[in-house]
């Protein structure tokens, strides 16, 4: 459940910029480390991570409105930040 979470798109973009998750590192710990490194500086990502965690681990999951919010907010974040985050693959 939740393996199709849009939050994984954020993780991929940040990993491409050099902020890969370490083996066994939780998304929460990884995001905190990325924020400290200046690669993800936004409380918005914390809110998205909370929705992601609920989608993945809460037996009730997300209601349709919350799932739509996760999709839209991830898309919005990516639109605003993807070009600003340096990629190691380019």
C-alpha positions in Angstrom: 0.0 0.0 0.0 1.3 3.4 -0.9 4.2 2.1 -3.0 2.9 4.4 -5.8 3.2 7.5 -3.6 4.1 10.6 -5.4 6.6 11.5 -2.6 9.0 9.0 -4.2 9.4 11.5 -7.1 10.7 14.1 -4.6 13.1 11.5 -3.2 14.4 10.7 -6.7 15.0 14.4 -7.6 16.8 15.0 -4.4 18.9 11.8 -4.8 19.9 13.0 -8.3 21.2 16.2 -6.7 23.5 14.2 -4.4 21.2 13.7 -1.4 20.7 9.9 -1.6 19.1 8.1 1.2 21.6 5.9 3.2 20.8 2.2 3.6 18.3 1.8 6.3 17.7 5.5 6.7 14.1 6.5 7.2 12.6 9.1 4.9 12.2 11.4 7.8 15.8 11.2 8.8 16.9 11.5 5.2 14.8 14.6 4.7 16.2 16.2 7.9 19.7 15.6 6.6 18.9 17.0 3.2 17.4 20.1 4.7 20.5 20.6 6.8 22.6 20.3 3.7 20.4 23.0 2.1 19.1 20.7 -0.6 15.5 20.6 0.4 14.8 23.6 2.6 11.0 23.6 3.0 8.5 22.8 5.6 6.2 21.9 2.8 8.2 18.7 2.3 7.5 17.8 6.0 3.8 18.0 5.3 4.1 15.9 2.1 6.1 13.4 4.1 3.4 13.2 6.7 0.8 12.5 4.0 3.2 9.9 2.4 3.7 8.1 5.7 -0.1 8.0 6.3 -0.5 6.6 2.8 2.1 4.0 3.4 1.6 2.9 7.0 -1.8 4.1 8.3 -4.3 1.3 7.9 -6.9 3.9 7.0 -4.6 5.4 4.4 -5.6 8.7 2.9 -9.1 9.7 1.9 -9.6 10.7 -1.8 -9.2 14.4 -1.0 -5.9 13.9 0.9 -4.6 11.6 -1.9 -5.4 14.3 -4.4 -3.7 16.9 -2.2 -0.5 14.8 -2.1 -0.5 14.4 -5.9 -1.1 18.1 -6.5 1.4 19.4 -3.8 4.2 17.1 -5.0 3.6 18.3 -8.6 3.6 21.9 -7.4 6.8 21.4 -5.4 8.5 19.7 -8.3 7.5 22.4 -10.7 8.9 25.1 -8.4 12.1 23.2 -7.4 13.2 20.8 -10.0 15.1 23.3 -12.1 16.7 24.9 -9.0 18.1 21.7 -7.7 21.4 20.8 -9.3 21.6 17.4 -10.8 24.7 15.2 -10.8 23.4 13.4 -13.9 23.6 16.4 -16.2 
